[in-house]
Amino acid sequence: MMTCIVLAAGESRRFGSPKPLAPVNGLPAIRVIVDVLLASAVDTIVVVLGHEAEGIRPLIPREERLRISVNKDYARGMTSSFQAGLKARTARNADLMLLPVDLPFVKVATIDLLCRTFQEERPLILVPTYNGRSGHPPVFASSLTDDFRALRDDEPLCAVQHRLKDKTRYLPVEDPGVILTYNTPAELARHLKT
């Protein structure tokens, strides 16, 4: 079982408006990501909302595989939002995929490859790479759930990955989308031109 937690709760300060609503090829970024995940082998999708949740929620389709979690403490940061997503997942033994909303260019085939590789090889952590750069979405074994729950607000999610560097499998993929993130409208515009 694979659960993907989509982080869409932040305040998007540098972007200037909510990143989940950013237009990506005619659709809001949140809808692009959800559609990709629904077309993939992921079993369950948990979308974590926070800032501007009521404006974003209507853009998310009602699907059996999809859950919405609202992190009222979103101002505490990304770690608290991921922890909210952990609470909302239905299968406690599901492995975990993490996809922030500002990575809307990842392909369905890449998600499927990560799911397949993780099931076949069973590393503790699987990270896609493109041209030698680590990207998203990383996949974590369900056994690491307590490690994520134990993180303090000021500890980044990658702290778990850093502690387990020797147990991390890096998977080269032919998908630049795994590293195409955006923090400003100019960055997003640049990615849309490529």
Number of C-alpha atoms within 10 A of each C-alpha: 15 22 28 26 29 28 25 31 31 24 17 16 11 12 16 11 14 20 25 28 18 19 17 19 9 8 13 18 24 27 20 21 26 21 14 18 24 16 14 17 19 21 18 23 26 25 29 28 25 21 19 16 19 11 11 19 17 9 16 18 12 10 10 9 14 19 19 18 23 20 23 15 13 21 15 14 17 20 21 25 29 26 21 24 26 23 13 19 22 14 14 14 14 19 23 27 25 19 23 22 26 21 22 24 20 23 19 18 16 18 24 16 17 23 22 13 14 21 14 9 10 13 16 20 24 25 23 25 21 18 11 11 13 16 24 22 26 25 26 25 19 20 13 15 17 11 12 19 15 11 16 12 15 11 15 15 19 12 13 17 19 11 10 12 12 10 13 18 19 18 17 15 19 13 18 17 19 26 19 19 19 19 14 15 16 11 13 20 13 11 16 13 6 6
